[in-house]
């Protein structure tokens, strides 16, 4: 997928107005990247494919309404992207204050009233979510261990995992029950997404 194709994909699935908001987010991220390492510099030239569409596709997999929690939001990926594309409440949980300062500014600049930014490790937060996302935070087993208190049996976990998805699911199943489904990413042939439901300790 090229950058032009990525933007066309956004327009076809979410409309021109949201693609325009995402353009604004891209400008904010690119500017902030000069002050802190929000995303790998090598991915800036592919920001729509590697980060925007890669995050946006998760909204099509959740199939659940209710509060979303994005664990380890960092640059707002996928959290800010999902907040632009959805009217659902999105809670961005990020322990690094420099990152949450950016998330707060970006949410304000984008006029996002459905975003809450929490400066904390997810272990120190509470409240049940309908959907939990996390991108490049921890292995499945570790993520379930630190965030399962934010879930109930109906919570959907939508977790980009790259090529390690199948091995991480196998490892997690030693300690965790649940329904685990692996979806291909539309942005890269070797990128995979784990969709999990009914996650609970054995």
C-alpha positions as CSV (number, residue, x, y, z in Angstrom):
1,X,0.0,0.0,0.0
2,X,1.4,3.4,-1.0
3,X,0.9,6.6,0.9
4,X,-1.7,7.8,-1.7
5,X,-3.5,4.5,-1.5
6,X,-3.5,4.8,2.3
7,X,-5.2,8.2,2.2
8,X,-7.8,6.9,-0.4
9,X,-8.5,3.9,1.9
10,X,-9.3,6.3,4.7
11,X,-11.6,8.4,2.5
12,X,-13.4,5.4,1.2
13,X,-14.0,4.0,4.7
14,X,-14.5,7.1,6.8
15,X,-15.0,10.1,4.6
16,X,-13.2,13.2,3.5
17,X,-13.8,15.2,6.8
18,X,-12.1,12.6,8.9
19,X,-9.2,12.2,6.4
20,X,-8.8,16.0,6.8
21,X,-8.6,15.6,10.6
22,X,-6.0,12.9,10.2
23,X,-4.0,15.2,8.0
24,X,-3.9,17.6,10.9
25,X,-2.8,14.8,13.2
26,X,0.0,13.9,10.8
27,X,1.2,17.5,10.8
28,X,1.1,17.6,14.7
29,X,3.0,14.3,14.9
30,X,5.6,15.3,12.3
31,X,6.2,18.6,14.1
32,X,6.5,16.9,17.5
33,X,8.8,14.3,16.2
34,X,11.5,17.0,16.1
35,X,11.2,17.4,19.9
36,X,10.7,13.8,21.0
37,X,11.0,10.4,19.5
38,X,7.3,9.8,18.8
39,X,7.7,7.3,16.0
40,X,10.8,5.8,14.3
41,X,12.3,8.5,12.0
42,X,12.6,5.9,9.3
43,X,8.7,5.6,9.2
44,X,7.9,9.3,8.8
45,X,7.9,9.1,5.0
46,X,5.4,6.2,5.3
47,X,3.3,7.7,8.1
48,X,-0.1,7.1,6.4
49,X,0.6,3.5,5.7
50,X,2.7,2.5,8.7
51,X,0.8,4.4,11.4
52,X,-2.5,6.0,10.3
53,X,-4.1,3.1,8.3
54,X,-2.3,0.6,10.5
55,X,-4.2,2.1,13.5
56,X,-7.5,2.9,11.6
57,X,-8.1,-0.7,10.5
58,X,-8.5,-1.7,14.2
59,X,-11.8,0.2,14.4
60,X,-13.2,-2.3,11.8
61,X,-12.3,-5.3,14.0
62,X,-13.7,-4.3,17.4
63,X,-17.4,-4.9,16.7
64,X,-18.2,-3.5,20.1
65,X,-19.4,-0.2,21.5
66,X,-18.4,1.4,24.8
67,X,-15.3,3.0,26.2
68,X,-12.1,2.2,24.4
69,X,-8.8,2.0,26.4
70,X,-5.5,2.4,24.5
71,X,-2.7,1.1,26.6
72,X,0.7,2.7,26.2
73,X,-0.7,5.4,23.7
74,X,2.7,7.0,23.1
75,X,2.2,9.1,20.0
76,X,-1.5,8.5,20.0
77,X,-1.3,5.3,17.9
78,X,-3.9,3.9,17.7
79,X,-5.7,6.0,20.3
80,X,-5.9,9.4,18.6
81,X,-6.6,7.9,15.2
82,X,-9.5,5.9,16.7
83,X,-10.8,9.0,18.5
84,X,-10.9,10.8,15.1
85,X,-12.7,8.0,13.4
86,X,-15.2,7.1,16.1
87,X,-17.6,8.9,18.5
88,X,-16.8,6.4,21.3
89,X,-15.0,7.6,24.4
90,X,-11.3,6.8,24.1
91,X,-9.0,6.7,27.2
92,X,-5.4,7.1,26.4
93,X,-3.2,5.5,29.1
94,X,0.5,6.5,28.9
95,X,3.0,6.7,31.8
96,X,5.4,9.2,30.2
97,X,4.5,12.8,31.0
98,X,6.2,14.2,27.8
99,X,4.0,11.9,25.7
100,X,0.8,12.7,27.6
101,X,1.5,16.4,27.2
102,X,1.6,15.9,23.4
103,X,-1.6,13.8,23.5
104,X,-3.4,16.5,25.5
105,X,-2.3,19.2,23.1
106,X,-3.2,17.1,20.0
107,X,-6.6,16.2,21.4
108,X,-7.3,19.9,22.1
109,X,-6.0,21.1,18.7
110,X,-8.1,18.4,16.9
111,X,-11.2,19.4,18.9
112,X,-11.7,15.8,20.2
113,X,-14.2,15.9,23.1
114,X,-14.3,12.1,23.3
115,X,-10.6,11.7,24.6
116,X,-9.4,11.3,28.1
117,X,-5.6,11.3,28.7
118,X,-4.3,9.5,31.8
119,X,-0.7,9.8,32.9
120,X,-0.2,6.4,34.6
121,X,0.7,2.8,34.1
122,X,-2.4,0.8,33.2
123,X,-2.0,-1.2,36.4
124,X,-2.9,2.0,38.3
125,X,-6.1,2.7,36.4
126,X,-9.6,1.3,36.8
127,X,-12.9,1.0,35.0
128,X,-14.1,-1.6,32.6
129,X,-13.7,-1.1,28.9
130,X,-15.6,-2.3,25.9
131,X,-12.5,-2.5,23.8
132,X,-8.8,-2.6,24.7
133,X,-6.1,-1.7,22.2
134,X,-2.3,-1.7,22.6
135,X,0.4,-1.3,20.0
136,X,4.0,-2.4,20.6
137,X,3.5,-2.4,24.4
138,X,4.1,-6.0,25.6
139,X,3.6,-9.6,24.8
140,X,0.0,-10.9,24.9
141,X,0.7,-12.8,28.2
142,X,2.2,-9.7,29.8
143,X,-0.5,-7.4,28.5
144,X,-3.3,-9.5,29.8
145,X,-1.5,-9.6,33.2
146,X,-1.3,-5.8,33.5
147,X,-4.6,-4.9,31.9
148,X,-7.1,-7.7,32.5
149,X,-8.6,-5.7,35.5
150,X,-9.9,-3.2,32.9
151,X,-11.9,-6.0,31.1
152,X,-14.9,-8.1,31.6
153,X,-16.0,-11.2,29.7
154,X,-17.5,-9.1,26.9
155,X,-14.4,-6.9,26.3
156,X,-12.8,-7.2,22.9
157,X,-9.0,-6.9,22.8
158,X,-7.7,-5.7,19.4
159,X,-3.9,-6.0,19.4
160,X,-1.5,-5.5,16.5
161,X,1.2,-8.1,16.8
162,X,3.2,-8.3,13.6
163,X,4.6,-11.7,12.6
164,X,4.8,-12.9,16.3
165,X,1.0,-13.1,16.7
166,X,0.6,-16.9,16.5
167,X,3.5,-17.6,18.8
168,X,2.3,-15.1,21.3
169,X,-1.2,-16.5,21.3
170,X,0.2,-20.0,21.9
171,X,2.3,-18.7,24.8
172,X,-0.6,-16.8,26.3
173,X,-2.9,-19.8,26.2
174,X,-0.8,-21.5,28.9
175,X,-2.1,-19.1,31.5
176,X,-5.2,-17.5,29.8
177,X,-8.5,-18.7,28.6
178,X,-10.2,-16.9,25.7
179,X,-11.2,-16.9,22.1
180,X,-8.3,-15.8,20.0
181,X,-8.5,-14.9,16.3
182,X,-5.6,-13.7,14.1
183,X,-6.4,-11.3,11.3
184,X,-4.1,-10.1,8.6
185,X,-3.2,-6.5,8.5
186,X,-4.1,-4.6,5.3
187,X,-0.8,-2.6,5.4
188,X,1.8,-5.4,5.3
189,X,1.8,-9.0,4.4
190,X,3.8,-10.0,7.4
191,X,1.8,-8.0,9.9
192,X,-1.0,-9.7,12.0
193,X,-3.6,-8.5,14.5
194,X,-4.9,-10.6,17.4
195,X,-8.6,-10.2,18.3
196,X,-9.4,-11.8,21.7
197,X,-12.6,-12.1,23.6
198,X,-13.5,-13.7,26.9
199,X,-10.0,-13.4,28.3
200,X,-9.6,-14.7,31.8
201,X,-6.9,-16.4,33.9
202,X,-6.8,-20.2,34.0
